[in-house]
Every structure is written in C-alpha cells, then in structure tokens.
Amino acid sequence: MRARFILVFLGLRRLVAAPFGSRRPAVGLRRPVVGPLGLLRLLVGPWGLQCLLLVVLLVSAGGCHSSNPDTPHILIQTQAGDIEVELYPKQAPKTAGAFLSYTDSGFYKNGSFYRVLNEDNQVTGAAISKLIQGGIWKTNHAKAAGLPGVPHETTQQTHILHKNGTISLARSEPGSATTEFFICVGDQPGFDFGGENNPDGQGYAAFGKVVKGMDVVRTLYARPENNQSFTPSIPIFNIVRK
C-alpha cells in the first residue's frame, strides 16, 4: 500500500508540479482552454495543488485500512443494535480462537441473550454480579452441549481482567466452556483469578472487550427478567466478524 501510494503521488507530482512558464504557448498560437485541474492550479499554485492532492490521498488511504489481525473485531447483532467487541487472541489464544471458530462456523445465528444478573435477583449477602449472558444454550442446546470444552485460560495468564464491557466465557468446571459467553456491566473483580464469585478460585476466561455499543448492552441489561432469565429471551440475529 505504501509503495503504491508513493507511485501515485509521484505521478500526480509530474502532472501538476511543472514550473510556471514551462508550458508557455508559442507566440501567435491560441492559448488552450484551461480545464478544472488547470484552473485549480492557477488558484492555489503548483505546490498548493500538490499538497491538496496529498491530503486527499492520505484520507483515502486511511479509509481503506483493514482490521488488525492481532485484535479482530466482531459484531453481536441484536434488535437493539450492534455490539462491537475487540478480541485478544494473542493474550487468550485458546479462548478467543474458539470463539472466532464458532463465529466463522455460523453457530451464533439465531442465538439469544437469555440470562441477566443484577442487584435485585441474587442471594442477599453473596458477591453481587452484573452481566448479561448469551449464546446458543436456549436455541441450539445440542450443539452447545456437544462441543469439546475450551482449555481454561485464567486472567492470571492472560492479564485480561473483568472490567466494564469485558466479554468472557461462561462455564461450570474449568475447561468446560464452549459457546456461551457473558458481558460484564461494570467492573467484576470477583470473576478474575482468585476472585470470590467462583468457588474453585480459577475465575472465568476473559478474551475481549466491548469497544462500541455499551449503550446497547445496558439497554438489554434493563429488559424484564424473572429469576435471572430474560422474559422473553433477546434474539441474537448473528455474530460476525467486522
């Protein structure tokens, strides 16, 4: 891309940067009609036009960038809007890799957010959690239950803590997680390694964070629920790479 940009720029320079007077018409010949590019050159001068074209090229190049493979983005598509999540496969290769494989395989099409934990639906005196949980447990239970568990990567290993907007895999025992995930609403240190929210002290496997659409997460979080279950479940149209 950089080499192509330099070649285009040099070509444009040849087009517009000829010094004044270098193309002066011969005496007695009719002066050619000035086109749009020539008119612009007359208004701003050759170097001014060159700089203007450089700015246009830089803006165009900036709008054509591809996603960074080290931090791929995915979109969780819901009726309330999209939730854009940045994943960290370098820090959590097994967890993020498994989630991306499920995404690429189309597992999350017609999934749902089905569970919510808030201040009002948990046992008094216990560590309070705030999250929404989704996946295909309710819509394609056989698929979710039939997959091999993802080896557990703790926050002590990955250094991805459960902060506001962190996405993490739901599990029962370490190494049992598959397609089901949750998004933290507010900081949840109890989900980190050694935290109080899990009796085995291993915490949950975080692998990314919401970078756009946290307002959508909070909208879903506020939906009606009964005994920690959304009523009704909230459809996930699909999860796709951005």
N, C-alpha and C positions, 0 to 999 in steps of 0.2 A: 504493500500500500504506500509506504513512504517513497519507494523508488518511483512508482507510478506518478505520485503527486509531484515529485521533482521534475519529471519529464514533462508533465502537463504545464507546470509553472514556467519552465524554460521555453516551451513552445509559445506560451502566451507572451512571454517577455519579448521574443522575437517579433511577435505580431504588433505589439503596442509601444515598444521602447526605442524605436528608431529615433535618432535625434532630430529636432526640428530643422527643416531645410534639406534633409537628406533626400526627400522625395519632391523637391520643388519642381513644378512643371516648367517645361521649356518655354521660352519667350514666344508668344504668339499662339501657343496651344491653349485650348479651353480647359479651365480648371475642372477636375472631376467633381461630381456631386458627392458631398460628404454624407456618409451613412451614419447610422446610430452610434457605432463604435467610434468612428472618427469624430462625431460631434461630442461624445463623452470625453474623448481625448483632448479636444480643444478646450473643454470646460475645466478639466482638472489637471491637464498636463500629463505627459507620458509616465512619469514616476507615480503620480497620484493614481492614475488608472491601474498601473501595475500593482500598487498596494491594495486597491479596491478589489481587484481580481484575486489577490492572495487571500484576503479576508473571506471572500465568497467560497474559495476552495477549502479553507480551513473549516468553515461552518459546515460545508457539505461533508467533509471527511469525518467530522465529529458526529454527524447524524447517522453515519453508516457503521458505527462500531458494533462488533459482535459481543455476545455475552462472555464474560471471563470464565473460562473452564474451571478455574480454581474455586469460584464462588457462583455456581449456576443458580438461576432464579426459576422458581415455579409459581404458577398461579392456581390458587384454590378458588374455583368459580362457584359462586353461590347466588341466590336470588337477591341478596342484599348488596352484592358487589363482589369484586375480586379481592383476594388477599394475596399479596405478593410476598414470597418468602425467599430469603437468601440462604443457601445451604453451604456447609463447610466440609466437603469430602476429604480435604487434607487433614483436618483435625479429627473427624469422625468417619473414616473411610468405610467401615462396615455398615454403620447405621445410615449414613447419607447414601451410600451406594445401594443399599437395599431399597430405600425409599424411592430413589430415582429409577430403579429397575421396575418397581411396582407402577410408578407413574408412566414409564415408557411402555409398559405392557397393557396400559388402559384399565388397570384394576379399579381405579377410583371413580370411573364413570358411573353415575347414578349412586354414588355413596351418600353419606349423610353425617351431619353433626347430631349426635344423639344424647350426649351427656354433658352436664354442667355442674361444677362445684362452686358454690358461693357461700357467703357468710350465713345464710339462712337455712341451708339444707344439710349441715354437717353436725356431728355429735358435739354438744357443748363440752368445752374443756379440752377437746382434741386439737391438734395442729390444723388450722384452717387453711384450705387450699382454694385458689381461684383459677379456673380454667374452663375451656370448652374442649370436648373430646370428639373425634370423628374418625371416619374410616369406612369399612365395609362390613363391620360386625353385624349390623342390623339388616343390611341389604344383600349381602353375599357371604353369609356366615361360613358356609362350607369352604369357600376359597380362603378366607382368613384363617380358619382353623387348620386347614390342610397344609399350610406353608411351613417350612422349617424355621425355627426361631433364629433371630439375628444375634450373633455373639454380643454380649453386653459390653458397651464402652462407657465407662463411668466418666463423670465430669472431672474427676481427678486426672484421668488420662487425656481427655480432650480439651480441658480448660474452657468449655462452653457451659457457662452457668445458666441457671434457670431464672433469667431476668424477664421483665415485661416484654411479651412478644416472642419469647423463645418457643420453638417447636421441638417436641421430644416424643419418643416412642412410649406408648403405654405397654405395661407388662404385668405379669403376676410374679413368676420367678425370674431371676437373672438369666438371660438367654432365651426367654420365651416370647419376646416381642416379635410382631410381624407387621401387619398393615396399619394397625391402629395407632393414632397419634393424638397429642393434645397441644394446645397453645396456651401459654401462661398469660393470665390477666393480672398484671402487677408482678413484682419480684416474688419468687417462690424458693427461697433458700432451702426449705425442707425437702426439696426434690433433688438436691445435689448430693454428691457422695458424702456419707456420714450424716445426712440430714435426718430429721425426726419423722418425716412423713412416710418412710418405708421401714418396716421392722428389720429388714436384713442390712440396712445401712449402706446399700450399694447405690441408692438413688436411681434416677432414670437417665436414659441415654439421649441427651440433647444433641441436635445436629444442625440447627439453623435458627433464624430469627425472622420475624415479620419486618419488612422494610417499607411496606406501603399497604394501607388497608387496615390498620389497627382500629380505626373507627368502625369498620365492618365487624371486626372481632367483638368489639364492645356492644354493637347492636345485636349480634347473635347472643351474646352473653346475657343480655337483658330479656330474652324471649321467655315465654311462660314455660315452667317446668313443674314436674311432680316427682318427688323423691329422687332427685338428681337426674331425671330424664326429661329432655325437652318434650313438650306436648303441643304440637306433634314434632317429630324429628325434622331437622332442617336439611333439605336436599343439598348435596354437593353435586353439581352438574358434571364436573370433571376436575381433575388436577393435571395440568400440562406444563411442560417447560415453556419459559418465556423466550 
